[in-house]
Amino acid sequence: MDLTGKMAVVTGGSGDIGRAICEALAAAGSDVIVTYVGDQDRAEASAGLVRDAGRQASIVQLDQRDEASIDAAAAAIAEHGRCDVLVNNAAWNIGIPFRNLETLDSATWDRVQETNLRGPYLLTRALAELLAADGGGRVVNIASVGGLFPGSSSIAYSCSKAGLIHLTHCLAVAMSPSVTVNCVAPGLVEGTRMAARLPDEVSEGARRGALLGQVGSPIDIANATVMLCEAESITGQTVVVDGGNPAAMNFG
Ligand SMILES: NC(=O)c1ccc[n+]([C@@H]2O[C@H](COP(=O)([O-])OP(=O)(O)OC[C@H]3O[C@@H](n4cnc5c(N)ncnc54)[C@H](OP(=O)(O)O)[C@@H]3O)[C@@H](O)[C@H]2O)c1
């Protein structure tokens, strides 16, 4: 799909990786709606980068744990008249080492699943008709290598991202042939807020395991997202961006 003049929604566009995705989509010719949950200034900054690239940008508040907020955001997006691309990038994590089973309580479990898995499903469902209109569109889910093998900020996070990867498969079936649904699974991305919440042994393991001597980069994640939007014959797939960790190669 040629992204020129298309409309893309990037959830969590106010975040570290979301900002890079907004910029890359704009560079490929797309207008961008940036969502945020609380940090309006960072959302405005991402929108500014889109405008600097000569494309239109707006921001929309979205709490994807809250069904009413999802419906309101979808209605605000629909006012633009089109939605060709949805990047489900927004997520939340907390660092709880896997062995600390007692620390991972039901409230934390629910918050992670609601934000990282239920929210993307409900938002995709709310936008499905718009995405399928006008020749069809693209969904790209941003998961994590923690969804491919058991290692991440917490068991809840790994399970939410494994769910998001399988949601990608299921929606690829449900939304075919008009909408492709693919996934990017980053490993550790240095300097991000999420990386700062990882248990030390997880970050150190990711650095040690990276065959390329560097972990995932926001630019590679953003470029992989654009590639999956532009592709005509790829659906239901996951692209890993982690500096080449053999642990993730068994699943790709
Ligand atoms: N950073 C890493 O090392 C890493 C590794 C693997 C995968 N990933 C994945 O990459 C994606 C982006 O991560 P990041 O590092 O850019 O994270 P980030 O900087 O913490 O950004 C998270 C984004 O999600 C939004 N958000 C949080 N809770 C939300 C909610 N309830 N409803 C709607 N939006 C919500 C935040 O909005 P506000 O800005 O308004 O708070 C922010 O825009 C995530 O899916 C993450 O799981 C990241």
The ligand as an SDF file (V2000), in Angstrom:
LIG
                    3D

 48 52  0  0  0  0  0  0  0  0999 V2000
   11.0890   -0.1070   25.2940 N   0  0  0  0  0  0  0  0  0  0  0  0
   11.4220   -1.3800   25.1620 C   0  0  0  0  0  0  0  0  0  0  0  0
   12.5290   -1.8250   25.5460 O   0  0  0  0  0  0  0  0  0  0  0  0
   10.4390   -2.3380   24.5120 C   0  0  0  0  0  0  0  0  0  0  0  0
   10.8210   -3.6760   24.3150 C   0  0  0  0  0  0  0  0  0  0  0  0
    9.9150   -4.5610   23.7470 C   0  0  0  0  0  0  0  0  0  0  0  0
    8.6640   -4.1160   23.3470 C   0  0  0  0  0  0  0  0  0  0  0  0
    8.3200   -2.8180   23.5570 N   0  0  0  0  0  0  0  0  0  0  0  0
    6.9740   -2.3990   23.1470 C   0  0  0  0  0  0  0  0  0  0  0  0
    7.0640   -1.2350   22.3320 O   0  0  0  0  0  0  0  0  0  0  0  0
    5.9000   -0.4320   22.5300 C   0  0  0  0  0  0  0  0  0  0  0  0
    6.2900    0.9940   22.8750 C   0  0  0  0  0  0  0  0  0  0  0  0
    7.0670    0.9820   24.0620 O   0  0  0  0  0  0  0  0  0  0  0  0
    7.8540    2.2800   24.5750 P   0  0  0  0  0  0  0  0  0  0  0  0
    9.1620    1.8180   25.0580 O   0  0  0  0  0  0  0  0  0  0  0  0
    7.7920    3.3580   23.5590 O   0  0  0  0  0  0  0  0  0  0  0  0
    6.9510    2.6580   25.8500 O   0  0  0  0  0  0  0  0  0  0  0  0
    6.6380    4.0770   26.5410 P   0  0  0  0  0  0  0  0  0  0  0  0
    7.6420    5.1050   26.1590 O   0  0  0  0  0  0  0  0  0  0  0  0
    6.3960    3.7950   27.9810 O   0  0  0  0  0  0  0  0  0  0  0  0
    5.2700    4.4740   25.8630 O   0  0  0  0  0  0  0  0  0  0  0  0
    4.0830    3.8010   26.1930 C   0  0  0  0  0  0  0  0  0  0  0  0
    2.9610    4.5010   25.4720 C   0  0  0  0  0  0  0  0  0  0  0  0
    1.7350    3.8410   25.8070 O   0  0  0  0  0  0  0  0  0  0  0  0
    0.8220    4.8200   26.3040 C   0  0  0  0  0  0  0  0  0  0  0  0
   -0.0440    4.1650   27.2820 N   0  0  0  0  0  0  0  0  0  0  0  0
    0.2920    3.6250   28.4720 C   0  0  0  0  0  0  0  0  0  0  0  0
   -0.8000    3.1540   29.1020 N   0  0  0  0  0  0  0  0  0  0  0  0
   -1.8440    3.3870   28.2710 C   0  0  0  0  0  0  0  0  0  0  0  0
   -3.2490    3.1460   28.3460 C   0  0  0  0  0  0  0  0  0  0  0  0
   -3.8240    2.5920   29.4250 N   0  0  0  0  0  0  0  0  0  0  0  0
   -4.0170    3.5150   27.2940 N   0  0  0  0  0  0  0  0  0  0  0  0
   -3.4780    4.0980   26.2030 C   0  0  0  0  0  0  0  0  0  0  0  0
   -2.1630    4.3760   26.0710 N   0  0  0  0  0  0  0  0  0  0  0  0
   -1.3650    4.0170   27.1010 C   0  0  0  0  0  0  0  0  0  0  0  0
    1.6790    5.9260   26.9080 C   0  0  0  0  0  0  0  0  0  0  0  0
    0.9470    7.1530   26.9330 O   0  0  0  0  0  0  0  0  0  0  0  0
    1.4900    8.4410   27.7810 P   0  0  0  0  0  0  0  0  0  0  0  0
    2.7680    8.8890   27.0960 O   0  0  0  0  0  0  0  0  0  0  0  0
    0.4220    9.4430   27.6710 O   0  0  0  0  0  0  0  0  0  0  0  0
    1.7370    7.9460   29.1760 O   0  0  0  0  0  0  0  0  0  0  0  0
    2.8180    5.9610   25.9000 C   0  0  0  0  0  0  0  0  0  0  0  0
    2.4710    6.7020   24.7670 O   0  0  0  0  0  0  0  0  0  0  0  0
    5.0800   -1.1320   23.6060 C   0  0  0  0  0  0  0  0  0  0  0  0
    4.0920   -1.9320   23.0310 O   0  0  0  0  0  0  0  0  0  0  0  0
    6.1000   -1.9910   24.3040 C   0  0  0  0  0  0  0  0  0  0  0  0
    5.5100   -3.1000   24.9680 O   0  0  0  0  0  0  0  0  0  0  0  0
    9.1690   -1.9210   24.1350 C   0  0  0  0  0  0  0  0  0  0  0  0
  1  2  1  0
  2  3  2  0
  2  4  1  0
  4  5  1  0
  4 48  2  0
  5  6  2  0
  6  7  1  0
  7  8  2  0
  8  9  1  0
  8 48  1  0
  9 10  1  0
  9 46  1  0
 10 11  1  0
 11 12  1  0
 11 44  1  0
 12 13  1  0
 13 14  1  0
 14 15  2  0
 14 16  1  0
 14 17  1  0
 17 18  1  0
 18 19  2  0
 18 20  1  0
 18 21  1  0
 21 22  1  0
 22 23  1  0
 23 24  1  0
 23 42  1  0
 24 25  1  0
 25 26  1  0
 25 36  1  0
 26 27  1  0
 26 35  1  0
 27 28  2  0
 28 29  1  0
 29 30  1  0
 29 35  2  0
 30 31  1  0
 30 32  2  0
 32 33  1  0
 33 34  2  0
 34 35  1  0
 36 37  1  0
 36 42  1  0
 37 38  1  0
 38 39  2  0
 38 40  1  0
 38 41  1  0
 42 43  1  0
 44 45  1  0
 44 46  1  0
 46 47  1  0
M  CHG  2   8   1  16  -1
M  END
$$$$
